[in-house]
Amino acid sequence: MSDKTDKLYNLQDLLISEFIQRIESGEASPSDLNAARQLLKDNNIHAQVTNENPLGNLVDMLPFQDDSENIVIASNGQKL
């Protein structure tokens, strides 16, 4: 590999290590978390949601309604 390629790989390793350190220490800002998320996305890193992994736990904590629940909308547009 060229020196330039080695430097790019090294920079990526340093960036990933910094993200890990900030996230594990609890010091990661929202923009750090977003940048880490984008790094994963840009590198085609995907996770499957299961009940046994942290991603599944996160989904369970989010305040979104399950599509399988019956939702009744009143004539005034309010959920019942």
C-alpha positions, -999 to 999 in steps of 0.1 A, spaced: 0 0 0 10 35 -5 20 59 23 -12 79 16 -34 48 20 -16 38 52 -23 73 66 -60 71 57 -63 37 74 -45 50 104 -67 81 106 -98 59 104 -85 37 132 -78 67 154 -112 81 147 -129 49 156 -109 46 188 -118 81 198 -155 74 192 -153 43 213 -135 61 241 -161 89 242 -191 66 240 -178 42 267 -169 71 291 -203 87 286 -187 119 274 -200 116 238 -220 146 227 -250 142 204 -229 153 175 -202 126 184 -229 100 184 -243 112 151 -208 112 135 -202 76 148 -236 66 133 -227 82 100 -193 64 100 -210 31 104 -236 39 77 -209 51 53 -191 18 58 -222 -3 53 -222 -16 89 -257 -28 97 -272 -45 127 -302 -68 130 -327 -61 157 -334 -90 180 -347 -92 216 -313 -104 227 -291 -75 215 -287 -39 226 -304 -26 195 -335 -46 204 -334 -31 239 -332 4 224 -362 -2 202 -382 -14 232 -373 19 250 -384 42 223 -418 58 226 -432 47 193 -464 28 189 -464 -7 176 -480 -10 142 -498 -41 153 -518 -21 180 -552 -10 170 -555 27 168 -589 44 166 -591 79 153 -621 100 164 -640 122 139 -621 152 154 -588 136 146 -578 125 181 -565 91 189 -588 71 212 
